[in-house]
Amino acid sequence: MIRSSLIRLTAAGVAAAALSGCALLSSPDPVQTYRFGGSAPAVSESVGSTATSIALRRVEFPEAVEGDRLLGVTGTETAYIKGARWVSPAADLYMESLQNAFAGQSTRVRLVGPREAIRSGRSLDIDMRAFEARYDVPGAAPTVVITARARVTALPERNVAAERMFSVEQPASENRVSSIVEAFDMATRDLNTQIVAWTEANTGGR
């Protein structure tokens, strides 16, 4: 009888341990991935043969937003938006979106990516200062705010030829992840359009 009872207790303990293991190994909440900035233009032959070449340096992002998480800000409090990630680090997606914007919109400037072995006498430096969804009050529809400093420098001395701060605000239609991502996408496109026009006006490509 004693042995039988011990066997039953041991079996119960094994079952409990198995259930505990299942709980520890349970699947995490699903995470949906998103992108912003649009895709590459179907035709990228708008740049003329006399276009000015300018080298794009690696875009610098704040540490809190350079990865794949979407940052939400309410007053002095910050938190990452649950259940959503960028499909690639935000810094990489932005670099791609800016190159696509120049390819599709610029007629006087040829943007040279970091991986291209083409020499250029000038460079475009983008320093991202803010890339976040700001909430006036918790639970309300946020406003996506993107702020960046752009500089055109002359190589090799890297003398600053032109500099400007850009800031774009795009309200989300509602406090839903899909709406917030759409606002990020629209704000990024707006920012890039402004940077393309400003770069053309400040690189001698006229």
C-alpha positions, 0 to 999 in steps of 0.5 A: 500500500505504501509503495502503491501510494508512492508510485501514484505520487511520483506519477503525479509529480512527473505530470505536474513537471511536464505541465510546468515545462509546457507552460515555460515553452509555450509560444509567445504572443504573435508579432506582425512585421511591417515596413515603411517608405514604399518599394523601389520605383519601377523605372529609375532613369530620371537622373540626367547624364549631367547629374551631380553625384553625392555619396550617402553616408550611413544614416544615424538613428537614436539607439532606442529606435534603430532596431526593429521596434516601434517606439511610443512616447507619452509625455516623459514615458516611453514604451514599445508598441506591442505586437509589432516589429519592423521587418528589418531594423528601422535604420536599414529600412530608412536608408532603402526608402531614401535611396528609392526616393532619390531614384524615383524623384531626383533629376539633378542628383545621383545618390551613391549608396555606401556599397557603390564603388563610385567616387563623389566630391560631396556627401549627404549625412542624415542624423535622425533625431526622432522616429516615434509615435507620440501620444497626447494622452494614453489610448488616443490616436498618436501622431508620428513625429520624424525629425532629422538633420541633413548636411551636405559636405564637401569631400575630402575635408568634409566642410559643411556646404549646407545644413537643415533640420527637417521635422514631419508630423503625421497623425494616425487615423486611430490608435491601431497598429496598422494606422500607426504604421501607415502614419510612419510610412506617410511621414517617411515619404514626406520627409524624403521628398523634402530632403530630395528637393533640398539636396538638389537645391544645395549640391549645384545640380541645377 
